[in-house]
Amino acid sequence: MSQITNVRIRHVFGSIETEGEFWEDRLVMPLDVYEEFRVSKRRANVVTEQGQLNRMDHDAYFIQIETDDGAIGIGGPVEETVAYLVDKQLAPLLLNRNPLATEFLWDIMHRSQVHGRHGQAMMAISVVDCALWDLKGRALNVPVYTLLGGPTRDKVPAYASMLGFNVTDMGLVRERAAWAKSLGYTAQKWFFRHGPMSGHDGFEANVAMVETLRDELGDGYDIMLDCWQAMDVNYVLKLAGAIEDCEPRWLEEVAMPDRIDSYRKIRDRTNIPISGAEHEYTRWGFKRFIDAEALDILQPDIYWAGGISETLKIMALATAADLITIPHGHSSPSGIHVSVTQSPIHTPYQEFLIKWNRIHQHFLADPINPVDGHIAIPTGPGIGMDLDSDKIEREEAAGW
Protein backbone atom coordinates (compact mmCIF):
# COMPACT_ATOMS: atom_id res chain seq x y z
CA MET A 1 0.00 0.00 0.00
CA SER A 2 1.38 3.39 -0.98
CA GLN A 3 2.34 5.93 1.64
CA ILE A 4 2.68 9.71 1.70
CA THR A 5 6.37 10.58 1.55
CA ASN A 6 6.30 14.34 1.08
CA VAL A 7 4.02 17.36 1.36
CA ARG A 8 5.61 19.86 -0.97
CA ILE A 9 4.89 23.59 -0.83
CA ARG A 10 5.13 25.04 -4.33
CA HIS A 11 5.48 28.83 -4.50
CA VAL A 12 5.05 29.85 -8.13
CA PHE A 13 5.30 33.23 -9.84
CA GLY A 14 3.89 34.57 -13.07
CA SER A 15 1.98 37.46 -14.59
CA ILE A 16 -1.51 38.04 -15.92
CA GLU A 17 -2.19 40.17 -18.97
CA THR A 18 -5.11 42.56 -18.45
CA GLU A 19 -7.04 45.10 -20.46
CA GLY A 20 -6.41 48.22 -18.43
CA GLU A 21 -7.08 48.13 -14.69
CA PHE A 22 -8.10 44.63 -13.56
CA TRP A 23 -10.05 45.58 -10.41
CA GLU A 24 -12.56 48.25 -11.48
CA ASP A 25 -14.33 48.59 -8.15
CA ARG A 26 -14.59 46.96 -4.76
CA LEU A 27 -17.46 45.69 -2.69
CA VAL A 28 -18.74 46.95 0.65
CA MET A 29 -16.80 45.52 3.61
CA PRO A 30 -17.50 45.13 7.35
CA LEU A 31 -14.58 47.53 7.97
CA ASP A 32 -16.53 50.28 6.19
CA VAL A 33 -18.14 51.32 9.46
CA TYR A 34 -14.89 53.29 9.84
CA GLU A 35 -14.34 56.18 7.46
CA GLU A 36 -10.66 55.45 6.78
CA PHE A 37 -11.66 52.15 5.18
CA ARG A 38 -14.94 53.35 3.68
CA VAL A 39 -13.31 56.01 1.52
CA SER A 40 -10.47 53.76 0.35
CA LYS A 41 -10.75 52.35 -3.16
CA ARG A 42 -8.67 49.33 -2.15
CA ARG A 43 -10.25 46.20 -0.77
CA ALA A 44 -8.53 45.52 2.53
CA ASN A 45 -7.94 41.78 2.07
CA VAL A 46 -6.88 41.71 -1.58
CA VAL A 47 -3.15 41.15 -1.80
CA THR A 48 -2.81 41.02 -5.61
CA GLU A 49 -1.66 44.46 -6.68
CA GLN A 50 -1.41 45.77 -10.23
CA GLY A 51 1.91 47.49 -10.85
CA GLN A 52 1.38 48.13 -14.57
CA LEU A 53 -1.70 49.17 -16.50
CA ASN A 54 -2.04 46.04 -18.65
CA ARG A 55 -0.09 43.53 -16.59
CA MET A 56 -0.46 42.14 -13.09
CA ASP A 57 2.26 40.24 -11.26
CA HIS A 58 0.92 37.17 -9.51
CA ASP A 59 2.23 34.50 -7.17
CA ALA A 60 0.49 31.60 -5.49
CA TYR A 61 1.13 28.66 -3.16
CA PHE A 62 0.09 25.14 -4.15
CA ILE A 63 0.20 22.06 -1.96
CA GLN A 64 1.53 18.92 -3.66
CA ILE A 65 1.19 15.60 -1.84
CA GLU A 66 3.58 12.91 -3.06
CA THR A 67 3.70 9.15 -2.44
CA ASP A 68 6.32 6.44 -2.61
CA ASP A 69 4.78 4.96 -5.76
CA GLY A 70 4.88 8.25 -7.68
CA ALA A 71 1.26 9.35 -7.26
CA ILE A 72 0.63 13.03 -6.56
CA GLY A 73 -2.28 15.26 -5.64
CA ILE A 74 -2.38 19.05 -5.88
CA GLY A 75 -4.46 21.58 -3.98
CA GLY A 76 -4.59 25.34 -4.15
CA PRO A 77 -3.95 28.11 -4.65
CA VAL A 78 -3.75 29.34 -1.07
CA GLU A 79 -2.17 32.31 0.64
CA GLU A 80 1.18 32.15 2.41
CA THR A 81 -0.20 31.81 5.94
CA VAL A 82 -2.30 28.80 4.96
CA ALA A 83 0.66 27.17 3.20
CA TYR A 84 2.75 27.74 6.32
CA LEU A 85 0.16 26.00 8.50
CA VAL A 86 0.08 23.04 6.12
CA ASP A 87 3.87 22.77 6.21
CA LYS A 88 4.38 23.21 9.94
CA GLN A 89 1.27 21.68 11.52
CA LEU A 90 -0.42 19.27 9.10
CA ALA A 91 2.38 17.76 7.01
CA PRO A 92 3.92 15.85 9.97
CA LEU A 93 0.53 14.16 10.55
CA LEU A 94 0.35 12.99 6.94
CA LEU A 95 3.77 11.44 6.39
CA ASN A 96 3.87 7.64 6.10
CA ARG A 97 0.07 7.49 6.00
CA ASN A 98 -2.22 5.87 3.44
CA PRO A 99 -3.17 8.73 1.05
CA LEU A 100 -6.49 7.06 0.15
CA ALA A 101 -7.72 7.15 3.76
CA THR A 102 -9.25 10.62 3.34
CA GLU A 103 -11.76 10.29 6.19
CA PHE A 104 -9.10 9.20 8.68
CA LEU A 105 -6.67 11.91 7.57
CA TRP A 106 -9.36 14.62 7.82
CA ASP A 107 -10.26 13.48 11.31
CA ILE A 108 -6.71 13.53 12.68
CA MET A 109 -6.03 16.94 11.09
CA HIS A 110 -9.22 18.35 12.59
CA ARG A 111 -8.60 16.84 16.03
CA SER A 112 -5.09 18.29 16.03
CA GLN A 113 -6.40 21.85 15.60
CA VAL A 114 -8.05 22.40 18.97
CA HIS A 115 -7.47 26.16 18.61
CA GLY A 116 -7.94 26.23 14.85
CA ARG A 117 -11.42 24.97 14.08
CA HIS A 118 -12.13 28.03 11.93
CA GLY A 119 -10.29 30.50 9.74
CA GLN A 120 -6.91 29.81 8.23
CA ALA A 121 -6.33 26.56 10.10
CA MET A 122 -9.50 25.15 8.57
CA MET A 123 -8.42 26.52 5.18
CA ALA A 124 -5.21 24.52 5.59
CA ILE A 125 -7.17 21.34 6.30
CA SER A 126 -9.39 22.12 3.32
CA VAL A 127 -6.58 22.43 0.79
CA VAL A 128 -4.95 19.23 2.02
CA ASP A 129 -8.27 17.39 1.78
CA CYS A 130 -8.80 18.59 -1.80
CA ALA A 131 -5.25 17.54 -2.72
CA LEU A 132 -5.91 14.09 -1.27
CA TRP A 133 -9.06 13.72 -3.37
CA ASP A 134 -7.10 14.80 -6.43
CA LEU A 135 -4.49 12.15 -5.60
CA LYS A 136 -7.15 9.48 -5.07
CA GLY A 137 -8.75 10.21 -8.44
CA ARG A 138 -5.40 10.13 -10.20
CA ALA A 139 -4.42 6.87 -8.46
CA LEU A 140 -7.67 5.20 -9.50
CA ASN A 141 -7.68 6.92 -12.92
CA VAL A 142 -11.17 8.39 -12.58
CA PRO A 143 -12.60 11.88 -12.11
CA VAL A 144 -13.28 12.71 -8.48
CA TYR A 145 -17.02 13.01 -9.08
CA THR A 146 -17.01 9.28 -9.93
CA LEU A 147 -15.66 8.58 -6.45
CA LEU A 148 -18.37 10.79 -4.93
CA GLY A 149 -21.21 8.76 -6.42
CA GLY A 150 -21.20 9.78 -10.05
CA PRO A 151 -22.78 12.70 -11.88
CA THR A 152 -26.47 13.59 -11.82
CA ARG A 153 -26.02 15.59 -15.07
CA ASP A 154 -23.37 16.36 -17.65
CA LYS A 155 -23.20 20.10 -16.97
CA VAL A 156 -24.20 22.60 -14.30
CA PRO A 157 -25.61 26.11 -14.92
CA ALA A 158 -23.18 28.78 -13.74
CA TYR A 159 -24.05 32.24 -12.55
CA ALA A 160 -21.64 35.05 -13.37
CA SER A 161 -20.29 36.52 -10.16
CA MET A 162 -19.33 40.09 -10.98
CA LEU A 163 -16.97 40.96 -8.12
CA GLY A 164 -14.44 43.56 -9.22
CA PHE A 165 -16.57 45.09 -11.98
CA ASN A 166 -17.73 48.69 -11.72
CA VAL A 167 -20.86 49.05 -9.55
CA THR A 168 -21.13 52.84 -9.24
CA ASP A 169 -21.23 54.01 -12.89
CA MET A 170 -24.66 52.90 -14.13
CA GLY A 171 -23.54 53.07 -17.75
CA LEU A 172 -20.75 50.61 -17.03
CA VAL A 173 -23.08 48.44 -14.93
CA ARG A 174 -25.36 48.11 -17.95
CA GLU A 175 -22.44 47.40 -20.25
CA ARG A 176 -20.92 44.72 -17.99
CA ALA A 177 -24.29 43.07 -17.31
CA ALA A 178 -25.13 42.92 -21.02
CA TRP A 179 -21.69 41.46 -21.75
CA ALA A 180 -22.12 38.65 -19.20
CA LYS A 181 -25.60 37.90 -20.53
CA SER A 182 -24.20 37.66 -24.05
CA LEU A 183 -21.88 34.88 -22.85
CA GLY A 184 -24.89 32.71 -22.08
CA TYR A 185 -25.19 33.24 -18.33
CA THR A 186 -28.82 33.13 -17.22
CA ALA A 187 -27.99 34.60 -13.81
CA GLN A 188 -25.59 37.16 -12.38
CA LYS A 189 -24.50 38.16 -8.88
CA TRP A 190 -23.55 41.76 -8.16
CA PHE A 191 -22.01 43.34 -5.10
CA PHE A 192 -23.17 46.41 -3.19
CA ARG A 193 -20.60 49.16 -2.72
CA HIS A 194 -22.24 50.98 0.18
CA GLY A 195 -23.33 50.08 3.70
CA PRO A 196 -25.18 51.65 6.63
CA MET A 197 -22.51 54.30 7.30
CA SER A 198 -22.64 55.68 3.75
CA GLY A 199 -25.89 57.51 4.42
CA HIS A 200 -28.79 58.30 2.13
CA ASP A 201 -26.67 58.78 -0.98
CA GLY A 202 -25.04 55.39 -0.56
CA PHE A 203 -28.41 53.75 -0.02
CA GLU A 204 -29.82 55.33 -3.17
CA ALA A 205 -26.75 54.22 -5.13
CA ASN A 206 -27.31 50.63 -4.00
CA VAL A 207 -30.95 50.76 -5.07
CA ALA A 208 -30.02 52.36 -8.39
CA MET A 209 -27.63 49.50 -9.17
CA VAL A 210 -30.35 46.90 -8.62
CA GLU A 211 -32.91 48.82 -10.67
CA THR A 212 -30.38 49.28 -13.47
CA LEU A 213 -29.63 45.56 -13.53
CA ARG A 214 -33.30 44.59 -13.68
CA ASP A 215 -33.95 47.11 -16.44
CA GLU A 216 -30.98 45.88 -18.48
CA LEU A 217 -31.39 42.14 -17.93
CA GLY A 218 -35.17 41.99 -18.13
CA ASP A 219 -37.80 40.05 -16.22
CA GLY A 220 -37.17 36.40 -15.45
CA TYR A 221 -33.38 36.76 -15.33
CA ASP A 222 -31.93 35.77 -11.95
CA ILE A 223 -30.12 38.59 -10.15
CA MET A 224 -28.31 37.80 -6.91
CA LEU A 225 -27.06 40.56 -4.59
CA ASP A 226 -24.18 40.30 -2.13
CA CYS A 227 -24.02 42.41 1.04
CA TRP A 228 -20.70 40.77 2.03
CA GLN A 229 -21.31 40.75 5.81
CA ALA A 230 -21.28 44.55 5.93
CA MET A 231 -24.87 45.45 6.88
CA ASP A 232 -27.25 45.15 9.81
CA VAL A 233 -30.89 44.22 10.35
CA ASN A 234 -32.48 47.66 9.96
CA TYR A 235 -30.47 48.58 6.88
CA VAL A 236 -31.08 45.27 5.11
CA LEU A 237 -34.81 45.38 5.80
CA LYS A 238 -35.01 48.90 4.40
CA LEU A 239 -32.94 47.87 1.38
CA ALA A 240 -35.00 44.74 0.81
CA GLY A 241 -38.18 46.79 0.87
CA ALA A 242 -36.80 49.20 -1.70
CA ILE A 243 -35.69 46.49 -4.17
CA GLU A 244 -38.26 43.75 -3.61
CA ASP A 245 -40.18 44.68 -6.76
CA CYS A 246 -36.99 43.93 -8.73
CA GLU A 247 -37.37 40.32 -7.57
CA PRO A 248 -33.80 39.41 -6.58
CA ARG A 249 -33.08 35.69 -6.55
CA TRP A 250 -31.44 36.17 -3.16
CA LEU A 251 -29.69 38.56 -0.76
CA GLU A 252 -26.34 37.18 0.35
CA GLU A 253 -24.33 37.52 3.58
CA VAL A 254 -26.53 40.21 5.05
CA ALA A 255 -24.47 40.32 8.28
CA MET A 256 -21.28 38.89 9.74
CA PRO A 257 -21.62 35.10 10.10
CA ASP A 258 -21.72 34.91 13.89
CA ARG A 259 -24.83 37.12 13.94
CA ILE A 260 -27.21 34.24 13.27
CA ASP A 261 -30.06 35.99 15.07
CA SER A 262 -29.75 38.87 12.60
CA TYR A 263 -30.08 36.45 9.69
CA ARG A 264 -33.18 34.93 11.25
CA LYS A 265 -34.80 38.32 11.87
CA ILE A 266 -34.18 39.40 8.28
CA ARG A 267 -35.37 36.10 6.80
CA ASP A 268 -38.59 36.31 8.84
CA ARG A 269 -39.39 39.81 7.54
CA THR A 270 -38.63 39.74 3.80
CA ASN A 271 -39.88 37.75 0.85
CA ILE A 272 -36.41 37.78 -0.72
CA PRO A 273 -34.56 34.49 -0.04
CA ILE A 274 -31.50 34.85 2.20
CA SER A 275 -28.22 33.09 1.47
CA GLY A 276 -24.93 32.95 3.33
CA ALA A 277 -22.39 31.12 5.49
CA GLU A 278 -19.62 31.48 2.91
CA HIS A 279 -17.43 32.49 5.83
CA GLU A 280 -18.59 29.67 8.11
CA TYR A 281 -16.72 26.39 8.66
CA THR A 282 -17.51 22.67 9.06
CA ARG A 283 -20.78 20.80 9.45
CA TRP A 284 -21.08 22.03 13.04
CA GLY A 285 -20.96 25.68 12.00
CA PHE A 286 -23.55 25.16 9.28
CA LYS A 287 -25.78 23.18 11.62
CA ARG A 288 -26.20 26.34 13.70
CA PHE A 289 -27.69 28.16 10.70
CA ILE A 290 -29.89 25.19 9.81
CA ASP A 291 -31.20 24.75 13.36
CA ALA A 292 -31.97 28.48 13.58
CA GLU A 293 -33.82 28.39 10.22
CA ALA A 294 -31.76 31.44 9.33
CA LEU A 295 -30.96 30.75 5.67
CA ASP A 296 -32.64 29.59 2.49
CA ILE A 297 -29.39 28.89 0.62
CA LEU A 298 -26.13 27.62 2.15
CA GLN A 299 -22.84 28.62 0.51
CA PRO A 300 -19.86 26.72 1.96
CA ASP A 301 -16.51 27.37 0.31
CA ILE A 302 -14.84 24.03 -0.41
CA TYR A 303 -11.37 25.52 0.19
CA TRP A 304 -12.43 27.12 3.47
CA ALA A 305 -15.17 25.04 5.13
CA GLY A 306 -13.22 21.77 5.35
CA GLY A 307 -12.55 20.53 1.85
CA ILE A 308 -14.53 18.14 -0.31
CA SER A 309 -14.96 15.65 2.55
CA GLU A 310 -16.62 18.20 4.82
CA THR A 311 -18.63 19.98 2.14
CA LEU A 312 -20.36 16.68 1.32
CA LYS A 313 -21.43 16.41 4.97
CA ILE A 314 -22.70 20.01 4.95
CA MET A 315 -24.70 19.30 1.81
CA ALA A 316 -26.19 16.18 3.35
CA LEU A 317 -27.34 18.21 6.36
CA ALA A 318 -28.82 20.79 4.01
CA THR A 319 -30.84 18.26 2.04
CA ALA A 320 -32.29 16.89 5.29
CA ALA A 321 -33.64 20.40 5.91
CA ASP A 322 -34.69 20.71 2.23
CA LEU A 323 -32.32 23.63 1.69
CA ILE A 324 -30.29 24.62 -1.36
CA THR A 325 -26.49 24.42 -1.22
CA ILE A 326 -24.38 26.31 -3.75
CA PRO A 327 -20.68 26.26 -2.86
CA HIS A 328 -18.84 29.57 -2.99
CA GLY A 329 -17.24 29.86 -6.40
CA HIS A 330 -13.56 30.68 -6.00
CA SER A 331 -12.55 26.99 -6.14
CA SER A 332 -14.18 26.04 -9.43
CA PRO A 333 -12.21 22.86 -10.25
CA SER A 334 -13.17 21.22 -6.94
CA GLY A 335 -16.59 22.85 -7.09
CA ILE A 336 -17.74 21.20 -10.29
CA HIS A 337 -16.79 17.73 -9.01
CA VAL A 338 -19.00 18.31 -5.96
CA SER A 339 -21.87 20.21 -7.62
CA VAL A 340 -22.38 17.67 -10.38
CA THR A 341 -22.98 14.86 -7.87
CA GLN A 342 -25.90 16.65 -6.20
CA SER A 343 -29.59 16.70 -7.07
CA PRO A 344 -30.31 19.67 -9.36
CA ILE A 345 -33.07 20.87 -7.06
CA HIS A 346 -30.63 21.12 -4.14
CA THR A 347 -27.70 22.52 -6.17
CA PRO A 348 -29.25 24.38 -9.12
CA TYR A 349 -26.24 26.61 -9.86
CA GLN A 350 -22.49 26.79 -9.51
CA GLU A 351 -20.99 30.19 -8.81
CA PHE A 352 -18.29 31.42 -11.21
CA LEU A 353 -16.35 34.45 -9.99
CA ILE A 354 -15.19 35.84 -13.31
CA LYS A 355 -12.24 37.90 -12.12
CA TRP A 356 -11.14 35.69 -9.21
CA ASN A 357 -11.12 32.65 -11.47
CA ARG A 358 -8.69 34.46 -13.78
CA ILE A 359 -6.39 34.70 -10.78
CA HIS A 360 -7.02 31.40 -8.98
CA GLN A 361 -6.85 29.29 -12.13
CA HIS A 362 -4.04 31.19 -13.82
CA PHE A 363 -1.39 28.52 -13.21
CA LEU A 364 -3.63 25.54 -14.07
CA ALA A 365 -3.06 23.59 -17.26
CA ASP A 366 -6.80 22.93 -17.70
CA PRO A 367 -8.82 25.71 -16.06
CA ILE A 368 -12.56 25.32 -15.64
CA ASN A 369 -14.51 27.87 -17.71
CA PRO A 370 -18.23 28.01 -18.49
CA VAL A 371 -19.41 27.61 -22.08
CA ASP A 372 -22.75 29.19 -22.93
CA GLY A 373 -23.37 29.74 -19.22
CA HIS A 374 -22.72 26.12 -18.17
CA ILE A 375 -19.78 24.25 -16.66
CA ALA A 376 -19.33 20.84 -18.26
CA ILE A 377 -18.11 17.93 -16.16
CA PRO A 378 -14.37 17.26 -16.53
CA THR A 379 -13.23 13.99 -18.05
CA GLY A 380 -9.68 13.57 -16.73
CA PRO A 381 -8.59 11.75 -13.57
CA GLY A 382 -8.57 13.51 -10.22
CA ILE A 383 -9.76 17.08 -9.98
CA GLY A 384 -7.65 18.47 -12.81
CA MET A 385 -5.02 20.36 -10.87
CA ASP A 386 -1.91 19.97 -13.04
CA LEU A 387 0.08 23.19 -13.27
CA ASP A 388 1.02 24.77 -16.60
CA SER A 389 4.80 25.08 -16.73
CA ASP A 390 4.50 27.75 -19.43
CA LYS A 391 2.66 30.00 -16.96
CA ILE A 392 5.28 29.59 -14.23
CA GLU A 393 7.97 32.22 -14.71
CA ARG A 394 9.83 30.99 -11.64
CA GLU A 395 9.32 28.75 -8.63
CA GLU A 396 10.81 29.06 -5.16
CA ALA A 397 11.00 26.96 -2.07
CA ALA A 398 8.85 28.13 0.83
CA GLY A 399 10.59 31.06 2.49
CA TRP A 400 10.41 30.04 6.13
Sequence and secondary structure as in RCSB ss.txt:
>XXXX:A:sequence
MSQITNVRIRHVFGSIETEGEFWEDRLVMPLDVYEEFRVSKRRANVVTEQGQLNRMDHDAYFIQIETDDGAIGIG
GPVEETVAYLVDKQLAPLLLNRNPLATEFLWDIMHRSQVHGRHGQAMMAISVVDCALWDLKGRALNVPVYTLLGG
PTRDKVPAYASMLGFNVTDMGLVRERAAWAKSLGYTAQKWFFRHGPMSGHDGFEANVAMVETLRDELGDGYDIML
DCWQAMDVNYVLKLAGAIEDCEPRWLEEVAMPDRIDSYRKIRDRTNIPISGAEHEYTRWGFKRFIDAEALDILQP
DIYWAGGISETLKIMALATAADLITIPHGHSSPSGIHVSVTQSPIHTPYQEFLIKWNRIHQHFLADPINPVDGHI
AIPTGPGIGMDLDSDKIEREEAAGW
>XXXX:A:secstr
   EEEEEEEEEEEEEE SS S       GGGGSHHHHT SS TT      BTTEEEEEEEEEEEEETTS EEEE
EEE HHHHHHIIIIIHHHHTTS TT HHHHHHHHHHH TT SSHHHHHHHHHHHHHHHHHHHHHHTSBHHHHTT 
 SSSEEEEEEE TTS  S HHHHHHHHHHHHHTT SEEEEE    GGGHHHHHHHHHHHHHHHHHHH TT EEEE
E TT   HHHHHHHHHHHGGG  SEEE  S TT HHHHHHHHHT SS EEE TT  HHHHHHHHHHTT  SEE  
 TTTTTHHHHHHHHHHHHHHTT EE   TT HHHHHHHHTTS TTT   EEEEHHHHHHHTTTBSS    BTTEE
E   SSBS   B TTT SEEE    
